[in-house]
């Protein structure tokens, strides 16, 4: 610790300053070069070429968020299968039984959600 403590953080600081400088330059150039004429068409909400209907502030169904969270949950849990598959031979029967228990818990949670109707779009 007798050496300069900031030597290890110099490149990180330089990258941070560079990122701030570049983003500031891009925002400034956009404000200076961009067109500023406001029209009714530009102020309308754009929904993939479809004419907007209704209010944009209508709440989404909670079911939409539930399905999104379940997808993320099961997706993250499935990620744990990849490292296990790489070291499978070295783990032996213990690793196999542990992953089997993990998959049983995962599938039982999936079946529970299926029986509760959490994955049904029409109710």
C-alpha contacts under 8 A as a table, 3 or more apart, distances in Angstrom:
res1	aa1	res2	aa2	distance
1	X	4	X	7.45
1	X	5	X	6.83
2	X	5	X	7.89
4	X	7	X	5.73
5	X	8	X	6.77
5	X	9	X	7.91
6	X	9	X	5.11
6	X	10	X	5.99
7	X	10	X	5.36
8	X	11	X	7.23
9	X	12	X	5.21
9	X	13	X	6.13
10	X	13	X	5.10
10	X	14	X	6.08
11	X	14	X	4.96
11	X	15	X	6.10
12	X	15	X	5.12
12	X	16	X	6.18
13	X	16	X	5.05
13	X	17	X	6.17
14	X	17	X	5.19
14	X	18	X	6.07
15	X	18	X	4.97
15	X	19	X	6.07
16	X	19	X	5.15
16	X	20	X	6.25
17	X	20	X	5.17
17	X	21	X	6.04
18	X	21	X	5.05
18	X	22	X	6.03
19	X	22	X	5.19
19	X	23	X	6.08
20	X	23	X	5.27
20	X	24	X	6.02
21	X	24	X	5.13
21	X	25	X	6.07
22	X	25	X	5.06
22	X	26	X	6.15
23	X	26	X	5.14
23	X	27	X	6.18
24	X	27	X	5.19
24	X	28	X	6.08
25	X	28	X	5.10
25	X	29	X	6.04
26	X	29	X	5.14
26	X	30	X	6.07
27	X	30	X	5.09
27	X	31	X	6.22
28	X	31	X	5.16
28	X	32	X	6.22
29	X	32	X	5.13
29	X	33	X	5.85
29	X	34	X	7.87
30	X	33	X	5.37
30	X	34	X	5.30
31	X	34	X	5.66
38	X	42	X	6.45
38	X	43	X	7.15
39	X	42	X	5.26
39	X	43	X	6.38
40	X	43	X	5.23
40	X	44	X	6.41
41	X	44	X	5.36
45	X	52	X	6.85
46	X	49	X	6.61
46	X	50	X	7.52
46	X	51	X	7.73
46	X	52	X	7.23
47	X	50	X	5.48
47	X	51	X	7.00
47	X	52	X	6.42
54	X	58	X	7.96
55	X	58	X	5.82
60	X	64	X	6.93
61	X	64	X	5.55
61	X	65	X	7.36
62	X	65	X	5.34
62	X	66	X	6.26
63	X	66	X	4.90
63	X	67	X	6.17
63	X	118	X	7.54
63	X	121	X	7.81
64	X	67	X	5.43
64	X	68	X	6.35
65	X	68	X	4.97
65	X	69	X	6.12
66	X	69	X	5.16
66	X	70	X	6.11
66	X	118	X	7.53
67	X	70	X	5.05
67	X	71	X	6.09
67	X	118	X	7.33
67	X	119	X	6.65
68	X	71	X	5.14
68	X	72	X	6.32
69	X	72	X	5.13
69	X	73	X	6.03
70	X	73	X	4.95
70	X	74	X	6.11
71	X	74	X	5.39
71	X	75	X	5.87
72	X	75	X	4.99
72	X	76	X	6.02
73	X	76	X	5.36
73	X	77	X	6.27
74	X	77	X	5.01
74	X	78	X	6.06
74	X	106	X	7.89
75	X	78	X	5.12
75	X	79	X	6.47
76	X	79	X	5.14
76	X	80	X	7.21
77	X	80	X	5.64
77	X	81	X	7.68
77	X	106	X	7.89
78	X	81	X	5.54
78	X	82	X	7.77
79	X	82	X	5.83
79	X	83	X	7.90
80	X	83	X	6.08
80	X	84	X	6.71
81	X	84	X	5.18
81	X	85	X	6.10
82	X	85	X	5.12
82	X	86	X	6.48
83	X	86	X	5.13
83	X	87	X	6.58
84	X	87	X	5.41
84	X	88	X	5.64
84	X	99	X	7.86
85	X	88	X	5.05
86	X	89	X	8.00
87	X	90	X	5.53
87	X	91	X	6.52
88	X	91	X	5.38
88	X	92	X	6.87
88	X	95	X	6.87
88	X	96	X	7.44
89	X	92	X	5.85
91	X	94	X	6.28
91	X	95	X	4.76
91	X	96	X	7.30
92	X	95	X	5.66
92	X	96	X	6.50
93	X	96	X	4.94
93	X	97	X	6.09
94	X	97	X	5.29
94	X	98	X	6.17
95	X	98	X	5.11
95	X	99	X	6.11
96	X	99	X	5.29
96	X	100	X	6.03
97	X	100	X	4.91
97	X	101	X	6.19
98	X	101	X	5.20
98	X	102	X	6.23
99	X	102	X	4.81
99	X	103	X	6.09
100	X	103	X	5.15
100	X	104	X	6.12
101	X	104	X	5.00
101	X	105	X	6.20
102	X	105	X	5.27
102	X	106	X	6.21
103	X	106	X	4.90
103	X	107	X	6.00
104	X	107	X	5.18
104	X	108	X	5.98
105	X	108	X	5.13
105	X	109	X	6.22
106	X	109	X	5.25
106	X	110	X	6.33
107	X	110	X	4.90
107	X	111	X	6.11
108	X	111	X	5.04
108	X	112	X	6.08
109	X	112	X	5.04
109	X	113	X	6.27
110	X	113	X	5.21
110	X	114	X	6.15
111	X	114	X	4.91
111	X	115	X	6.10
112	X	115	X	5.20
112	X	116	X	6.17
113	X	116	X	5.05
113	X	117	X	6.28
113	X	118	X	5.39
113	X	119	X	6.93
114	X	117	X	5.23
114	X	118	X	6.04
114	X	119	X	5.92
114	X	120	X	7.96
115	X	118	X	7.76
117	X	120	X	5.40
120	X	123	X	6.97
